[in-house]
Amino acid sequence: MAERAYLRPTAFVDAPFGLDGKVERLAGGLAWFSAVEIVRTDGLRRISAELVPVEAVGDALDGLPEEARGAWANLTAPRPALTLGERIVRLDQPQVVGIVNATPDSFSDGGLYQSSEAAADSGHAMAAAGAAIIDVGGESTRPGAAPVWEGDELERVLPVVERLARSGTAVSIDTRKSSVMEAALAAGAALVNDVSALTWDPRSAAVVAGAGCPVVLMHHQGPPETMQKAPRYDRPVPFEVYDWLEERIAAAVEAGIDRSSIVVDPGIGFGKSVQHNLQLLNGLSLLHGLGCPLMLGASRKRMIGALAGEAPADRRLAGSLALALKGAEQGVHLLRVHDVPDTVQALRVWRGLRDSALTPVTAE
């Protein structure tokens, strides 16, 4: 592989006041950074790593591969709002995406909803609590899960999507199947969230391109049936995930999907050990170099249990909030969660701290 350079924003500061030229705003959000870690590799091996102050980045980019300049521009560019039907979701602050799994076997809330009415009511409650988007899924993609027949998946999700969309809720459809995408979009969904990043179904990219809707491309390593059987990476996980998502973005654009409509997700728990997940979470800010909004789905994931005395899925709220705030601190735009009221409360407190820091101090 050719030499590459990766740029990871770091040395975050509370506010930019009095630091003109010394800090940059990360991806149009509420985080400012004062330094960048520039890591050079020859494809497999790290050649060098240097911590560069923001005011010196221009000089540091000289002599680096051309894509480094593109990554720098992406790090500092704002992300346009997502248009989801009649709803506009701004990305200048972290937004919450509520999870509604209309499935009998999802790892956390499988079987929770005994009817489409109950599932839709849950989505309405999440929206009322502050979720900007409700993500509806009808196929479990937990480790070891087998594919679900599309007829069953459609029967599970369509009534829920229709009820939510009819009320004006912004709805995302969580599916790998083009037929489910088409039917859900026709029923009122306005975003496609594909854990396979449009690789599972050869028609899916064309469906998304034809609909002109936003799409979430998630990194994964292998299908759900086998993804957690000894996952392995040859390089630091953030770099491999970065390169893989870069390729999927290019493939989506080539298929006719507008780049401004693409959201990326690092895929916590999808073909990753606990250590892989931790490396990825610590390096999240690197992924802003791709130039797309960033979604994080770490809610109630197995890694929390592994780090907290094997806590079961329904007792992982505190760990989920810790990871959500970790994401917010690194400029994540969309936080996909099960516990919407708690996450919204945590973000409001976090936002209060940010707003206070961003309000110039004046004498009383």
RODO-2510 file (C-alpha; in nm, 4 decimals, decimal comma):
residues 364
     n   res          X          Y          Z
     1     m     0,0000     0,0000     0,0000
     2     a     0,1082     0,3581    -0,0635
     3     e     0,2071     0,5927     0,2141
     4     r    -0,0861     0,7551     0,3921
     5     a    -0,1292     1,0282     0,6487
     6     y    -0,4133     1,0349     0,9020
     7     l    -0,5198     1,3450     1,0941
     8     r    -0,6779     1,3070     1,4388
     9     p    -0,7990     1,6244     1,6113
    10     t    -0,7038     1,6385     1,9782
    11     a    -0,6193     1,8850     2,2583
    12     f    -0,9809     2,0005     2,2802
    13     v    -1,0560     2,3347     2,4433
    14     d    -1,3743     2,4689     2,6002
    15     a    -1,4028     2,7851     2,3913
    16     p    -1,2221     2,9651     2,1077
    17     f    -1,2163     3,3121     2,2641
    18     g    -0,8763     3,4788     2,2461
    19     l    -0,7361     3,1843     2,0504
    20     d    -0,7769     3,3107     1,6937
    21     g    -0,5672     3,0995     1,4601
    22     k    -0,4828     2,8577     1,7406
    23     v    -0,8021     2,6498     1,7457
    24     e    -1,0454     2,5130     1,4900
    25     r    -1,4087     2,4078     1,5167
    26     l    -1,4568     2,0360     1,4575
    27     a    -1,6996     1,9460     1,1770
    28     g    -1,9296     2,2386     1,2492
    29     g    -2,0208     2,1147     1,5962
    30     l    -1,9613     2,2271     1,9524
    31     a    -1,6047     2,1037     1,9892
    32     w    -1,2871     2,3060     1,9314
    33     f    -0,9424     2,1535     1,9035
    34     s    -0,5973     2,3050     1,9299
    35     a    -0,3767     2,0267     1,7929
    36     v    -0,3760     1,7447     1,5408
    37     e    -0,1990     1,4142     1,5666
    38     i    -0,0578     1,3392     1,2226
    39     v     0,0218     0,9715     1,1767
    40     r     0,2060     0,8523     0,8674
    41     t     0,1933     0,4877     0,7595
    42     d     0,3230     0,2840     0,4693
    43     g    -0,0019     0,0906     0,4561
    44     l     0,0697    -0,1599     0,7300
    45     r     0,3380    -0,0007     0,9444
    46     r     0,3362     0,3287     1,1320
    47     i     0,6230     0,5441     1,0057
    48     s     0,5824     0,8444     1,2326
    49     a     0,3428     1,0270     1,4626
    50     e     0,3607     1,3968     1,5389
    51     l     0,1435     1,6257     1,7507
    52     v     0,1064     1,9505     1,5576
    53     p    -0,0516     2,2739     1,6899
    54     v    -0,3360     2,4001     1,4736
    55     e    -0,1431     2,7124     1,3702
    56     a     0,1324     2,4916     1,2263
    57     v    -0,0841     2,2419     1,0382
    58     g    -0,0485     2,4236     0,7058
    59     d     0,3271     2,3835     0,7082
    60     a     0,3028     2,0258     0,8356
    61     l     0,0845     1,9274     0,5405
    62     d     0,3577     2,0186     0,2935
    63     g     0,5140     1,7013     0,1665
    64     l     0,2345     1,4767     0,2910
    65     p     0,0126     1,2761     0,0537
    66     e    -0,2528     1,4941    -0,1143
    67     e    -0,5435     1,3317     0,0694
    68     a    -0,4107     1,4822     0,3927
    69     r    -0,5128     1,8290     0,2729
    70     g    -0,8577     1,6970     0,1897
    71     a    -0,8865     1,5436     0,5358
    72     w    -0,7883     1,8741     0,6964
    73     a    -1,0539     2,0588     0,4965
    74     n    -1,3097     1,7967     0,5994
    75     l    -1,2203     1,8263     0,9682
    76     t    -1,2983     2,1954     0,9722
    77     a    -1,6014     2,2048     0,7396
    78     p    -1,9558     2,2226     0,8831
    79     r    -2,1970     1,9420     0,8011
    80     p    -2,5208     2,0419     0,6281
    81     a    -2,8465     1,9589     0,8014
    82     l    -3,0252     1,6364     0,7106
    83     t    -3,3567     1,6798     0,5308
    84     l    -3,5905     1,4006     0,6406
    85     g    -3,9224     1,4639     0,4727
    86     e    -4,0676     1,7739     0,6346
    87     r    -3,8202     1,7590     0,9222
    88     i    -3,4808     1,9254     0,9234
    89     v    -3,2212     1,7754     1,1578
    90     r    -2,9428     2,0230     1,2298
    91     l    -2,5953     1,8831     1,2794
    92     d    -2,4352     2,1768     1,4595
    93     q    -2,5004     1,9961     1,7891
    94     p    -2,5336     1,6295     1,8929
    95     q    -2,8722     1,4800     1,8094
    96     v    -3,0328     1,1677     1,9546
    97     v    -3,1615     0,8809     1,7399
    98     g    -3,4053     0,6563     1,9271
    99     i    -3,3993     0,2803     1,8645
   100     v    -3,7201     0,0848     1,8084
   101     n    -3,6467    -0,2819     1,7399
   102     a    -3,9690    -0,4477     1,6225
   103     t    -3,8048    -0,7873     1,6630
   104     p    -3,8423    -1,0876     1,8936
   105     d    -3,4682    -1,1414     1,9367
   106     s    -3,2646    -0,8191     1,9405
   107     f    -2,9903    -0,8283     2,2032
   108     s    -3,1397    -0,5588     2,4272
   109     d    -3,5070    -0,4986     2,3567
   110     g    -3,6102    -0,7981     2,1461
   111     g    -3,9701    -0,8967     2,2134
   112     l    -4,0353    -0,5773     2,4097
   113     y    -4,3185    -0,4666     2,1818
   114     q    -4,6098    -0,7075     2,1494
   115     s    -4,7758    -0,5097     1,8698
   116     s    -4,6980    -0,2479     1,6071
   117     e    -4,9062    -0,0039     1,8104
   118     a    -4,6829    -0,0565     2,1135
   119     a    -4,3684    -0,0137     1,9045
   120     a    -4,5015     0,3056     1,7475
   121     d    -4,6104     0,4382     2,0881
   122     s    -4,2557     0,3835     2,2115
   123     g    -4,1220     0,5775     1,9132
   124     h    -4,3638     0,8613     1,9800
   125     a    -4,2524     0,8718     2,3440
   126     m    -3,8872     0,8863     2,2346
   127     a    -3,9620     1,1731     1,9956
   128     a    -4,1498     1,3584     2,2697
   129     a    -3,8491     1,3075     2,4989
   130     g    -3,6187     1,4742     2,2493
   131     a    -3,5097     1,2186     1,9893
   132     a    -3,4629     1,3865     1,6517
   133     i    -3,4994     1,0600     1,4564
   134     i    -3,6604     0,7235     1,5330
   135     d    -3,4738     0,4253     1,3847
   136     v    -3,7054     0,1289     1,3205
   137     g    -3,5638    -0,2186     1,2586
   138     g    -3,7188    -0,5586     1,1993
   139     e    -3,4138    -0,7843     1,1806
   140     s    -3,1743    -0,8480     1,4668
   141     t    -2,8086    -0,8079     1,3710
   142     r    -2,6749    -0,9092     1,7114
   143     p    -2,3741    -1,1445     1,7066
   144     g    -2,4852    -1,4876     1,5893
   145     a    -2,8191    -1,3736     1,4472
   146     a    -2,9444    -1,5396     1,1279
   147     p    -3,0978    -1,3392     0,8391
   148     v    -3,4726    -1,2793     0,8517
   149     w    -3,7010    -1,3403     0,5535
   150     e    -3,7947    -1,0074     0,3984
   151     g    -4,1665    -1,0835     0,4278
   152     d    -4,1368    -1,1163     0,8049
   153     e    -3,9226    -0,8045     0,8251
   154     l    -4,1741    -0,6028     0,6252
   155     e    -4,4609    -0,7255     0,8417
   156     r    -4,2745    -0,6092     1,1510
   157     v    -4,1624    -0,2630     1,0391
   158     l    -4,4156    -0,1204     0,7945
   159     p    -4,7015    -0,0586     1,0406
   160     v    -4,4580     0,1058     1,2813
   161     v    -4,3037     0,3266     1,0139
   162     e    -4,6468     0,4287     0,8845
   163     r    -4,7773     0,5253     1,2287
   164     l    -4,4674     0,7263     1,3178
   165     a    -4,4411     0,9018     0,9820
   166     r    -4,8111     0,9880     0,9842
   167     s    -4,7570     1,1802     1,3069
   168     g    -4,4738     1,3838     1,1549
   169     t    -4,1906     1,1936     1,3232
   170     a    -3,8625     1,1691     1,1323
   171     v    -3,8172     0,7956     1,0704
   172     s    -3,5136     0,5903     0,9705
   173     i    -3,5392     0,2319     0,8460
   174     d    -3,2708    -0,0021     0,9792
   175     t    -3,2354    -0,2742     0,7143
   176     r    -2,9952    -0,4468     0,4744
   177     k    -3,2629    -0,5378     0,2177
   178     s    -3,3538    -0,3267    -0,0841
   179     s    -3,7171    -0,4427    -0,0837
   180     v    -3,7578    -0,3354     0,2779
   181     m    -3,5878    -0,0039     0,2020
   182     e    -3,8271     0,0626    -0,0866
   183     a    -4,1413    -0,0254     0,1075
   184     a    -4,0369     0,1659     0,4192
   185     l    -3,9439     0,4763     0,2209
   186     a    -4,2813     0,4596     0,0474
   187     a    -4,4452     0,4298     0,3910
   188     g    -4,2806     0,7486     0,5163
   189     a    -3,9277     0,6631     0,6267
   190     a    -3,6797     0,9294     0,5186
   191     l    -3,3394     0,7762     0,5944
   192     v    -3,1843     0,4329     0,5377
   193     n    -2,9562     0,2898     0,8074
   194     d    -2,7716    -0,0098     0,6617
   195     v    -2,5372    -0,2031     0,8900
   196     s    -2,3818    -0,3593     0,5795
   197     a    -2,3013    -0,0197     0,4220
   198     l    -2,4959    -0,1207     0,1080
   199     t    -2,2914    -0,4391     0,0553
   200     w    -2,5444    -0,7075     0,1518
   201     d    -2,8005    -0,6463    -0,1223
   202     p    -2,6733    -0,5524    -0,4724
   203     r    -2,9865    -0,3415    -0,5379
   204     s    -2,9683    -0,1338    -0,2227
   205     a    -2,7390     0,1416    -0,3515
   206     a    -2,9651     0,1994    -0,6520
   207     v    -3,2698     0,2166    -0,4266
   208     v    -3,1103     0,4797    -0,2043
   209     a    -2,9828     0,6768    -0,5026
   210     g    -3,3260     0,6686    -0,6651
   211     a    -3,4966     0,7844    -0,3482
   212     g    -3,2473     1,0665    -0,2968
   213     c    -3,2581     1,0061     0,0789
   214     p    -2,9768     1,0148     0,3345
   215     v    -2,8063     0,6859     0,4174
   216     v    -2,5937     0,5593     0,7051
   217     l    -2,2963     0,3454     0,6014
   218     m    -2,1725     0,1338     0,8921
   219     h    -1,8405    -0,0445     0,9197
   220     h    -1,8570    -0,4161     0,9891
   221     q    -1,6277    -0,7141     0,9605
   222     g    -1,8254    -1,0154     0,8426
   223     p    -2,2000    -1,0934     0,8719
   224     p    -2,3758    -1,1086     1,2096
   225     e    -2,3566    -1,4894     1,2111
   226     t    -1,9750    -1,4879     1,2315
   227     m    -1,8566    -1,1301     1,2945
   228     q    -1,7617    -1,1865     1,6597
   229     k    -1,5679    -1,5082     1,6031
   230     a    -1,2103    -1,3897     1,6615
   231     p    -1,2222    -1,0544     1,4754
   232     r    -0,8766    -0,9463     1,3628
   233     y    -0,7203    -0,6279     1,2261
   234     d    -0,3761    -0,5961     1,0699
   235     r    -0,3392    -0,2260     1,1561
   236     p    -0,4698     0,0045     1,4284
   237     v    -0,8483    -0,0286     1,4132
   238     p    -0,9289     0,3424     1,3544
   239     f    -0,7123     0,3453     1,0407
   240     e    -0,8648     0,0291     0,8966
   241     v    -1,2158     0,1538     0,9687
   242     y    -1,1301     0,4909     0,8122
   243     d    -1,0013     0,3340     0,4901
   244     w    -1,2950     0,0921     0,4664
   245     l    -1,5518     0,3695     0,5112
   246     e    -1,3667     0,5852     0,2604
   247     e    -1,4066     0,3080     0,0036
   248     r    -1,7757     0,2650     0,0833
   249     i    -1,8365     0,6391     0,0499
   250     a    -1,6698     0,6332    -0,2923
   251     a    -1,8806     0,3338    -0,3984
   252     a    -2,1995     0,5058    -0,2832
   253     v    -2,1140     0,8256    -0,4722
   254     e    -2,0346     0,6219    -0,7836
   255     a    -2,3787     0,4610    -0,7515
   256     g    -2,5406     0,8052    -0,7674
   257     i    -2,5824     0,8876    -0,3986
   258     d    -2,5119     1,2509    -0,3113
   259     r    -2,2082     1,2692    -0,0850
   260     s    -2,3836     1,5288     0,1317
   261     s    -2,6478     1,2637     0,2089
   262     i    -2,3998     1,0097     0,3494
   263     v    -2,3563     0,9489     0,7226
   264     v    -2,0887     0,7098     0,8525
   265     d    -2,0933     0,4835     1,1575
   266     p    -1,7809     0,3089     1,2950
   267     g    -1,9854    -0,0009     1,3829
   268     i    -1,9129    -0,0566     1,7512
   269     g    -1,9431    -0,4295     1,8220
   270     f    -1,9696    -0,5358     1,4589
   271     g    -1,6643    -0,7557     1,4110
   272     k    -1,4655    -0,6011     1,6959
   273     s    -1,3322    -0,7183     2,0294
   274     v    -1,3625    -0,5049     2,3413
   275     q    -1,0110    -0,3740     2,2815
   276     h    -1,0915    -0,2946     1,9177
   277     n    -1,3994    -0,0989     2,0299
   278     l    -1,1995     0,0963     2,2869
   279     q    -0,9339     0,1904     2,0313
   280     l    -1,2039     0,3050     1,7938
   281     l    -1,3875     0,5101     2,0543
   282     n    -1,0649     0,6812     2,1591
   283     g    -0,9944     0,7670     1,7952
   284     l    -1,3428     0,8774     1,6866
   285     s    -1,2364     1,2308     1,5939
   286     l    -1,0150     1,0856     1,3185
   287     l    -1,3270     0,9820     1,1242
   288     h    -1,4336     1,3427     1,0710
   289     g    -1,1599     1,3516     0,8077
   290     l    -1,3996     1,1583     0,5823
   291     g    -1,6149     1,4697     0,5529
   292     c    -1,9464     1,3033     0,6456
   293     p    -2,1647     1,3348     0,9553
   294     l    -2,0760     1,0756     1,2168
   295     m    -2,3208     0,8427     1,3934
   296     l    -2,2285     0,6432     1,7031
   297     g    -2,4263     0,3397     1,8160
   298     a    -2,2711     0,2152     2,1402
   299     s    -2,5854     0,1984     2,3524
   300     r    -2,6052    -0,1108     2,5779
   301     k    -2,3361    -0,2857     2,3730
   302     r    -2,1607    -0,5985     2,4987
   303     m    -1,8380    -0,4075     2,5664
   304     i    -2,0119    -0,2205     2,8504
   305     g    -2,0993    -0,5481     3,0176
   306     a    -1,7444    -0,6721     2,9682
   307     l    -1,6073    -0,3644     3,1446
   308     a    -1,8701    -0,3590     3,4205
   309     g    -1,8856    -0,6971     3,5858
   310     e    -2,0858    -0,8624     3,3090
   311     a    -2,3815    -0,6314     3,3603
   312     p    -2,6799    -0,7520     3,1523
   313     a    -2,8091    -0,5405     2,8635
   314     d    -3,0860    -0,3773     3,0663
   315     r    -2,8340    -0,2587     3,3283
   316     r    -2,5920    -0,0781     3,1020
   317     l    -2,7410     0,2707     3,1142
   318     a    -2,4524     0,4356     3,2982
   319     g    -2,1979     0,2879     3,0582
   320     s    -2,4119     0,3892     2,7610
   321     l    -2,4236     0,7487     2,8850
   322     a    -2,0465     0,7504     2,9348
   323     l    -1,9954     0,6441     2,5742
   324     a    -2,2545     0,8910     2,4432
   325     l    -2,0744     1,1783     2,6142
   326     k    -1,7402     1,0452     2,4882
   327     g    -1,8882     1,0721     2,1400
   328     a    -2,0264     1,4207     2,1975
   329     e    -1,6862     1,5396     2,3184
   330     q    -1,5348     1,4187     1,9900
   331     g    -1,7919     1,5863     1,7677
   332     v    -2,0267     1,2957     1,6942
   333     h    -2,3385     1,4307     1,5254
   334     l    -2,5890     1,1489     1,5835
   335     l    -2,6096     0,9267     1,8932
   336     r    -2,8170     0,6122     1,8370
   337     v    -2,9526     0,5004     2,1753
   338     h    -3,2122     0,2893     2,3531
   339     d    -3,2527     0,5169     2,6574
   340     v    -3,3653     0,8422     2,5023
   341     p    -3,4817     1,0487     2,8051
   342     d    -3,1643     0,9725     3,0001
   343     t    -2,9366     1,0473     2,7043
   344     v    -3,1203     1,3696     2,6241
   345     q    -3,0839     1,4780     2,9877
   346     a    -2,7115     1,3985     2,9857
   347     l    -2,6653     1,5929     2,6626
   348     r    -2,8607     1,8896     2,7955
   349     v    -2,6288     1,9099     3,0941
   350     w    -2,3295     1,8708     2,8608
   351     r    -2,4776     2,1376     2,6339
   352     g    -2,5263     2,3680     2,9324
   353     l    -2,1574     2,3371     3,0109
   354     r    -2,0691     2,4069     2,6491
   355     d    -2,3033     2,7061     2,6274
   356     s    -2,1554     2,8499     2,9455
   357     a    -1,8040     2,8102     2,8090
   358     l    -1,9101     2,9705     2,4819
   359     t    -2,0668     3,2735     2,6495
   360     p    -1,8120     3,5545     2,6891
   361     v    -1,7594     3,6412     3,0535
   362     t    -1,8590     3,9948     3,1399
   363     a    -1,8378     4,1860     3,4659
   364     e    -2,1609     4,1895     3,6651
***
